[in-house]
Amino acid sequence: MFGVMINTAAVLIGSGLGLLCKKGFSERFINAILIGIGLCTMYLGISGALQGENSLILILSIVLGTIIGTALDIDKRINSIGNLISKHCNTNARNTFSIAEGFVTASLMFCIGSMTIVGCLNAGLTGDYKMLLTKSLLDFISSIILTVSLGVGVLCSSIFVLVFQGILVLLAEALQPFLTSGAIAETICTGSVVMIALGLNIIGITKIKTANYLPSIIITPILYALFVL
């Protein structure tokens, strides 16, 4: 769990610095930065999506995962955490949306990329934290920029980072039979497609409930194992 703790601390410290820097930026600069973040997120999503080789697994994973995520209404539940935080911060309606948006956006950005999946599995299976430590540096920089644009919700996403990555590390050994190199590649592909949707949301082109697609990432290695059999 050492790598996960470092990653969580990096998000906390970076977000804190972002809140201090936020006061020095006008809304015009914040909007421009936000679009840049969205474009970078889409680039990361597209590059990761190209790692997949079986489009049928991707389609089935997205369809089944979306059905589960929509039935559970994961997006609403995660947004409700942001709304709860905003009430304790005594913010107005506009800031409430901003906190919820920042929380969801940052949580997904920090947790569904290829470095998260591979890094947590390496940490859980072999005790190798190198990739998580590299990711921590990237997340430190990203959290500063995200917080300037989206506010305190990014700081709160550190809780999601700790829980999500911690679960991945702890379950790595149990999931090992499903996690061949091919399964990992397909899982990264599915997570990257969700990242593309997240990037479109950040830019403002769409309002996709990206959190409802999260079960797709869990379904992908299972489907891959079934296809192999």
N, C-alpha and C positions, 0 to 999 in steps of 0.2 A: 504493500500500500504506500510505500515511500514515494514513488513517482506520482501517484494520485494526489497525495498531500501537497507535494511541490507544485503540481499543476493548479490545484485549488488556491494555494497561496499566491501564485502568479496572477491569477484572475482577480483575486481580492486586492492585491497591491496595485496592479495595473488599473483597475476600476477606480480605486481611490485617487490615483494620480489623474485619471481622466476627469473625475469630478472637479478637481482643482483647476484643471486646464479649461474646463467647459465655460467658465465665466469669461474667458478671453476671446471667445468666438461668437460672431454674430450668427443669426439664423441662416443667412445666405451661405456662409462658409459651412455650417453644419449640414445643410441640405446637399451641398456639393460633395462633402466628405461621405455622406450616406450613400449617394449614388455610386461613388467610387468603391465603397465596401460591397455594394450589391454586385457590381461588375466583377470584382475579384472573387466573390462567392460563386458566381456563375462559372467563371473560369475554372475554379477548383472542382466544381461539380462536373463540368464537361470532361476535364482531364481524367477524373476518377471514374466516370461512367464508361470510358473507353477501355477500362480494364476487364469488363465483362465480355464473355464470349457466347453466352446462351441467352438470347433475347426472350425466349419463352419463359425461362426462370424469372427474369426481370418482370415480365408482364404479369405472371401469376402471383409473384411476391407483392407487387404493387396493388393488384386487385384484391387479393385476400387480406393483405395488411390494412388497406383502406377500409374494407368492410368491418374489420375488427376495431380499428381506430375510430371510425365514425360511430359504431355501435357504443363504444365506451366513451365517446366524445372527449378524447384525450386533450384536444386543443382547448376546449372550454375549461377543463380541469386545470391545465397549466396556466391559462390566462387568469383563472380565479385566484391562483396564488399571487399573481402580480397585483390583482385588485385588492387582495387582503393586505399585502404589503403597503399599498398606497393609502389605505385607510389608516394604518398605524403611523404613516408619515404625514397625515393630515393634508393630502394634496387635493387639488380641485379635479374636475372631470377630465380636463385636457391632459393633466399630468398622469391621471389614473391610466388612461390609454397608453401613454408613453411608457410608464413603468411596466405594464403588462407586455407591451410590444418589445421592450428592451429585454425583459426576462426571457420571453419565448425565443426571440431571435438569437440572443447570445447563447442560451442553453443549447439550441440546435447546432449553432456554428461550432461550439466547443466540443460537441459530443458525437456528431454523426460523420465526421471526416475519416479518411483512411488511416491517418496517424493515430486517431483515438482507438479504432478497432484493432489494428495491428499492435500498437504500443501496449494496450491493456492486456492483450493475449500474450505478448512476449513477457510482460511483467508477471503475469499469473502462472505461466507455464515454465519459464526458465529463470525468472528473477532478473531479467535484463530490462533496466529502466531507461536505457539510452534514448529510445524514441520518445518516451513520455517526457523526458527532460528537455529534449529538443522542442517538443510540442509546447512545453511550458513557456519557453522563451517566446515562441510565436504567439501564444495566447496572451502573454503579458503585453506585447505590443498591440495586438488586436483589441484587447480589453480597454486600453487607453483610448484608442480611436473610436471604438463602439460607444464607450461611455460619454465621450464628447458629443456624439450624435443622439444617443438614446437614453442617457441619464442613468439613474440609480438602479434601474431594473437589471442592468448588466452586472452590477456588483452582487445582486441577489442570485444571479445565475450560478455563482460559485457553489451554492448548495446543491444544485442539480448536477454540476460537474462532479462533486465529491460522491454523491449517491450513485449516479449512473456509471461512472468509471470504476468506482469501488466494487459495484456488483459485477461488472465485466471481469475484473481481475480475480475476484473470489470464485466466479463460475467458470473461469478459463479451463481448469482441469476437467470439470464435468462436461464441458462442451468440446473438449479436444477431439473425440471421435468424429464429430461433425465438421471440424475445422481443418480440412485439407487446404492445400494452396489454392485449388480451384474454387472451393467454397468461400474462402476469404476474398478472392478476386470478385466473385459474384456479389458477395455481401457489400464490398466497397462500391461496386457498381450501383447497387440499389440505393445505398446511402447517399451516393453522389447525385443521383437523380432527384432525391429529396432536397439536396443542397441547391440544385438549379432552381427548384420551385421557391426555395427560401430567398435566393438572389433576386428573383422576379418580384417577390413581395417587398424586399428592401428598396428596390428601385421605384416601386409604386405602380408597376404594370398590372399586377394581380393581387388578390387577397386570398390566396390558397391557405387552407387550414393545414399547414405542413406537419404539425405535431400528430395529426391523425394518420400520417403515413409511417410513423415510427415502427409499428408492428411488422411492417414489411421487411425491416432489417433483420428481425429475429426469424422470420419465416424463410428467408432466402437460403441459409445453410441447410435447413431441414429439407427444402425442396431439392437442393443440389444432391443431398445424400440419396433421396428417393430416385432421382434421375440416374444416378450412378448404379443403383441397384437394378 
